Amino acid sequence: MFSKKMLWGSLIALVLFTGTSGVALAEIPAHSPEQNSQFQRIEQPLGLKVGVAIVGFALIGLELWWFLIYKSSES
C-alpha cells in the first residue's frame, strides 16, 4: 500500500507537471515588421552560449558526484 509521503509526492509532481505543461505548449505569435513590440531579440556570441552550456553541465556533474558518489563513499 502507498505511504502518505509517497502519495503526497506523487500528487505534487502531478500538479507541477500539468501546471507547467500549458506554458510549454504556448505559441509565440509570428513577428511581422509592422508590429512594434517592447522586446527585441539579442543575439549572443557562440562562445558565450557554449561556455554557459559547459558550466551548466559541469554543475550538473558536480551535483551528481556529490549526491551519488561522495555521499555513498562517506558511509
VEXBA-899241 format. One record per residue: residue in one letter; chain; x, y, z of N, C-alpha, C in turn. Coordinates in nm, 4 decimals. Layout:
VEXBA-899241
+------+-------+----------+----------+----------+----------+----------+----------+----------+----------+----------+
! rest ! kette !     n_c1 !     n_c2 !     n_c3 !    ca_c1 !    ca_c2 !    ca_c3 !     c_c1 !     c_c2 !     c_c3 !
+------+-------+----------+----------+----------+----------+----------+----------+----------+----------+----------+
!    A !     A !        X !        Y !        Z !        X !        Y !        Z !        X !        Y !        Z !
...
+------+-------+----------+----------+----------+----------+----------+----------+----------+----------+----------+
end
This chain:
VEXBA-899241
+------+-------+----------+----------+----------+----------+----------+----------+----------+----------+----------+
! rest ! kette !     n_c1 !     n_c2 !     n_c3 !    ca_c1 !    ca_c2 !    ca_c3 !     c_c1 !     c_c2 !     c_c3 !
+------+-------+----------+----------+----------+----------+----------+----------+----------+----------+----------+
!    M !     A !   0.0836 !  -0.1171 !   0.0000 !   0.0000 !   0.0000 !   0.0000 !   0.0889 !   0.1246 !   0.0000 !
!    F !     A !   0.0378 !   0.2343 !  -0.0529 !   0.1132 !   0.3578 !  -0.0604 !   0.1220 !   0.4252 !   0.0751 !
!    S !     A !   0.2373 !   0.4828 !   0.1020 !   0.2506 !   0.5615 !   0.2244 !   0.2008 !   0.7032 !   0.1963 !
!    K !     A !   0.1752 !   0.7779 !   0.3016 !   0.1273 !   0.9155 !   0.2847 !   0.2314 !   1.0013 !   0.2152 !
!    K !     A !   0.3582 !   0.9789 !   0.2484 !   0.4658 !   1.0572 !   0.1887 !   0.4727 !   1.0336 !   0.0372 !
!    M !     A !   0.4617 !   0.9090 !  -0.0038 !   0.4663 !   0.8764 !  -0.1462 !   0.3435 !   0.9313 !  -0.2188 !
!    L !     A !   0.2287 !   0.9243 !  -0.1550 !   0.1058 !   0.9752 !  -0.2146 !   0.1139 !   1.1258 !  -0.2330 !
!    W !     A !   0.1580 !   1.1993 !  -0.1301 !   0.1702 !   1.3441 !  -0.1420 !   0.2752 !   1.3830 !  -0.2464 !
!    G !     A !   0.3861 !   1.3120 !  -0.2514 !   0.4889 !   1.3407 !  -0.3514 !   0.4386 !   1.3202 !  -0.4926 !
!    S !     A !   0.3635 !   1.2131 !  -0.5137 !   0.3072 !   1.1870 !  -0.6463 !   0.2049 !   1.2932 !  -0.6839 !
!    L !     A !   0.1235 !   1.3331 !  -0.5884 !   0.0230 !   1.4354 !  -0.6147 !   0.0872 !   1.5694 !  -0.6489 !
!    I !     A !   0.1894 !   1.6074 !  -0.5742 !   0.2593 !   1.7335 !  -0.6023 !   0.3282 !   1.7276 !  -0.7382 !
!    A !     A !   0.3907 !   1.6150 !  -0.7703 !   0.4567 !   1.6004 !  -0.9004 !   0.3557 !   1.6105 !  -1.0144 !
!    L !     A !   0.2390 !   1.5510 !  -0.9967 !   0.1352 !   1.5576 !  -1.0991 !   0.0857 !   1.7004 !  -1.1188 !
!    V !     A !   0.0658 !   1.7726 !  -1.0092 !   0.0201 !   1.9117 !  -1.0195 !   0.1255 !   1.9978 !  -1.0874 !
!    L !     A !   0.2525 !   1.9802 !  -1.0501 !   0.3582 !   2.0585 !  -1.1135 !   0.3715 !   2.0254 !  -1.2611 !
!    F !     A !   0.3608 !   1.8973 !  -1.2944 !   0.3732 !   1.8567 !  -1.4342 !   0.2599 !   1.9126 !  -1.5185 !
!    T !     A !   0.1375 !   1.9022 !  -1.4725 !   0.0239 !   1.9504 !  -1.5504 !   0.0157 !   2.1017 !  -1.5491 !
!    G !     A !   0.0649 !   2.1646 !  -1.4428 !   0.0602 !   2.3105 !  -1.4354 !   0.1595 !   2.3767 !  -1.5271 !
!    T !     A !   0.2742 !   2.3141 !  -1.5516 !   0.3755 !   2.3754 !  -1.6364 !   0.3657 !   2.3301 !  -1.7816 !
!    S !     A !   0.2874 !   2.2266 !  -1.8101 !   0.2804 !   2.1798 !  -1.9483 !   0.2086 !   2.2800 !  -2.0372 !
!    G !     A !   0.1162 !   2.3572 !  -1.9847 !   0.0461 !   2.4587 !  -2.0628 !   0.1388 !   2.5705 !  -2.1068 !
!    V !     A !   0.2385 !   2.6012 !  -2.0236 !   0.3339 !   2.7050 !  -2.0581 !   0.4217 !   2.6584 !  -2.1734 !
!    A !     A !   0.4604 !   2.5324 !  -2.1711 !   0.5482 !   2.4801 !  -2.2753 !   0.4770 !   2.4730 !  -2.4102 !
!    L !     A !   0.3457 !   2.4589 !  -2.4089 !   0.2715 !   2.4469 !  -2.5333 !   0.2245 !   2.5800 !  -2.5888 !
!    A !     A !   0.2484 !   2.6878 !  -2.5182 !   0.2046 !   2.8185 !  -2.5657 !   0.2820 !   2.8564 !  -2.6911 !
!    E !     A !   0.2146 !   2.9200 !  -2.7830 !   0.2783 !   2.9602 !  -2.9076 !   0.3142 !   3.1072 !  -2.9029 !
!    I !     A !   0.4280 !   3.1385 !  -2.9632 !   0.4699 !   3.2772 !  -2.9770 !   0.4186 !   3.3251 !  -3.1125 !
!    P !     A !   0.3477 !   3.4365 !  -3.1160 !   0.2942 !   3.4830 !  -3.2433 !   0.4065 !   3.5211 !  -3.3399 !
!    A !     A !   0.3782 !   3.5047 !  -3.4665 !   0.4768 !   3.5372 !  -3.5692 !   0.5061 !   3.6873 !  -3.5664 !
!    H !     A !   0.6327 !   3.7216 !  -3.5833 !   0.6732 !   3.8623 !  -3.5797 !   0.6627 !   3.9210 !  -3.7191 !
!    S !     A !   0.5926 !   4.0297 !  -3.7295 !   0.5839 !   4.0991 !  -3.8571 !   0.6469 !   4.2368 !  -3.8424 !
!    P !     A !   0.7019 !   4.2934 !  -3.9483 !   0.7728 !   4.4217 !  -3.9397 !   0.6848 !   4.5363 !  -3.8913 !
!    E !     A !   0.5549 !   4.5313 !  -3.9176 !   0.4706 !   4.6429 !  -3.8783 !   0.4312 !   4.6391 !  -3.7307 !
!    Q !     A !   0.4588 !   4.5295 !  -3.6618 !   0.4277 !   4.5215 !  -3.5198 !   0.5441 !   4.5775 !  -3.4385 !
!    N !     A !   0.5133 !   4.6638 !  -3.3450 !   0.6158 !   4.7166 !  -3.2557 !   0.6013 !   4.6493 !  -3.1209 !
!    S !     A !   0.7011 !   4.5734 !  -3.0818 !   0.6970 !   4.5079 !  -2.9513 !   0.8010 !   4.5730 !  -2.8613 !
!    Q !     A !   0.7843 !   4.5578 !  -2.7327 !   0.8776 !   4.6189 !  -2.6405 !   1.0031 !   4.5346 !  -2.6227 !
!    F !     A !   1.0019 !   4.4096 !  -2.6701 !   1.1182 !   4.3232 !  -2.6582 !   1.1826 !   4.3035 !  -2.7945 !
!    Q !     A !   1.3145 !   4.3041 !  -2.7964 !   1.3876 !   4.2788 !  -2.9200 !   1.4828 !   4.1628 !  -2.8968 !
!    R !     A !   1.5048 !   4.0853 !  -3.0024 !   1.5951 !   3.9717 !  -2.9934 !   1.7395 !   4.0221 !  -2.9876 !
!    I !     A !   1.8155 !   3.9670 !  -2.8945 !   1.9577 !   3.9997 !  -2.8820 !   2.0355 !   3.8727 !  -2.9117 !
!    E !     A !   2.1150 !   3.8746 !  -3.0142 !   2.1958 !   3.7579 !  -3.0495 !   2.3176 !   3.7516 !  -2.9584 !
!    Q !     A !   2.3399 !   3.6339 !  -2.9013 !   2.4539 !   3.6117 !  -2.8137 !   2.5658 !   3.5450 !  -2.8934 !
!    P !     A !   2.6909 !   3.5773 !  -2.8625 !   2.8024 !   3.5124 !  -2.9322 !   2.8026 !   3.3616 !  -2.9057 !
!    L !     A !   2.8485 !   3.2866 !  -3.0042 !   2.8516 !   3.1412 !  -2.9933 !   2.9395 !   3.0957 !  -2.8771 !
!    G !     A !   3.0516 !   3.1628 !  -2.8551 !   3.1406 !   3.1268 !  -2.7447 !   3.0719 !   3.1389 !  -2.6098 !
!    L !     A !   2.9885 !   3.2406 !  -2.5929 !   2.9154 !   3.2588 !  -2.4680 !   2.8130 !   3.1478 !  -2.4489 !
!    K !     A !   2.7433 !   3.1116 !  -2.5556 !   2.6453 !   3.0031 !  -2.5469 !   2.7122 !   2.8715 !  -2.5083 !
!    V !     A !   2.8254 !   2.8427 !  -2.5707 !   2.8990 !   2.7188 !  -2.5416 !   2.9520 !   2.7213 !  -2.3984 !
!    G !     A !   3.0032 !   2.8362 !  -2.3553 !   3.0548 !   2.8484 !  -2.2199 !   2.9480 !   2.8268 !  -2.1140 !
!    V !     A !   2.8315 !   2.8849 !  -2.1353 !   2.7214 !   2.8677 !  -2.0402 !   2.6769 !   2.7217 !  -2.0375 !
!    A !     A !   2.6715 !   2.6578 !  -2.1538 !   2.6318 !   2.5167 !  -2.1587 !   2.7337 !   2.4293 !  -2.0852 !
!    I !     A !   2.8621 !   2.4549 !  -2.1036 !   2.9667 !   2.3761 !  -2.0379 !   2.9602 !   2.3940 !  -1.8861 !
!    V !     A !   2.9429 !   2.5179 !  -1.8410 !   2.9324 !   2.5428 !  -1.6971 !   2.8084 !   2.4738 !  -1.6402 !
!    G !     A !   2.6980 !   2.4762 !  -1.7130 !   2.5766 !   2.4084 !  -1.6680 !   2.5973 !   2.2587 !  -1.6543 !
!    F !     A !   2.6576 !   2.1977 !  -1.7552 !   2.6847 !   2.0536 !  -1.7480 !   2.7830 !   2.0212 !  -1.6361 !
!    A !     A !   2.8809 !   2.1083 !  -1.6140 !   2.9766 !   2.0859 !  -1.5054 !   2.9070 !   2.0910 !  -1.3699 !
!    L !     A !   2.8157 !   2.1844 !  -1.3520 !   2.7430 !   2.1928 !  -1.2253 !   2.6523 !   2.0720 !  -1.2045 !
!    I !     A !   2.5879 !   2.0257 !  -1.3110 !   2.5051 !   1.9057 !  -1.3003 !   2.5918 !   1.7856 !  -1.2640 !
!    G !     A !   2.7078 !   1.7729 !  -1.3283 !   2.8003 !   1.6638 !  -1.2964 !   2.8495 !   1.6708 !  -1.1536 !
!    L !     A !   2.8778 !   1.7920 !  -1.1047 !   2.9221 !   1.8093 !  -0.9667 !   2.8130 !   1.7675 !  -0.8690 !
!    E !     A !   2.6889 !   1.8030 !  -0.8963 !   2.5785 !   1.7623 !  -0.8095 !   2.5615 !   1.6107 !  -0.8103 !
!    L !     A !   2.5686 !   1.5492 !  -0.9267 !   2.5566 !   1.4038 !  -0.9334 !   2.6700 !   1.3368 !  -0.8570 !
!    W !     A !   2.7913 !   1.3873 !  -0.8716 !   2.9044 !   1.3311 !  -0.7987 !   2.8828 !   1.3442 !  -0.6482 !
!    W !     A !   2.8376 !   1.4613 !  -0.6044 !   2.8198 !   1.4861 !  -0.4616 !   2.7153 !   1.3926 !  -0.4011 !
!    F !     A !   2.5989 !   1.3810 !  -0.4663 !   2.4905 !   1.3046 !  -0.4068 !   2.5011 !   1.1544 !  -0.4310 !
!    L !     A !   2.5635 !   1.1114 !  -0.5387 !   2.5689 !   0.9692 !  -0.5690 !   2.7000 !   0.9031 !  -0.5270 !
!    I !     A !   2.8108 !   0.9671 !  -0.5516 !   2.9402 !   0.9031 !  -0.5289 !   3.0011 !   0.9435 !  -0.3949 !
!    Y !     A !   3.0100 !   1.0729 !  -0.3678 !   3.0758 !   1.1196 !  -0.2467 !   2.9997 !   1.0779 !  -0.1222 !
!    K !     A !   2.8674 !   1.0922 !  -0.1252 !   2.7870 !   1.0559 !  -0.0084 !   2.7910 !   0.9051 !   0.0185 !
!    S !     A !   2.7941 !   0.8224 !  -0.0877 !   2.7971 !   0.6783 !  -0.0680 !   2.9341 !   0.6305 !  -0.0179 !
!    S !     A !   3.0426 !   0.6957 !  -0.0562 !   3.1740 !   0.6563 !  -0.0102 !   3.2007 !   0.7059 !   0.1318 !
!    E !     A !   3.1243 !   0.8052 !   0.1773 !   3.1392 !   0.8594 !   0.3106 !   3.0848 !   0.7648 !   0.4168 !
!    S !     A !   2.9850 !   0.6864 !   0.3831 !   2.9183 !   0.5975 !   0.4810 !   2.9988 !   0.4751 !   0.5118 !
+------+-------+----------+----------+----------+----------+----------+----------+----------+----------+----------+
end
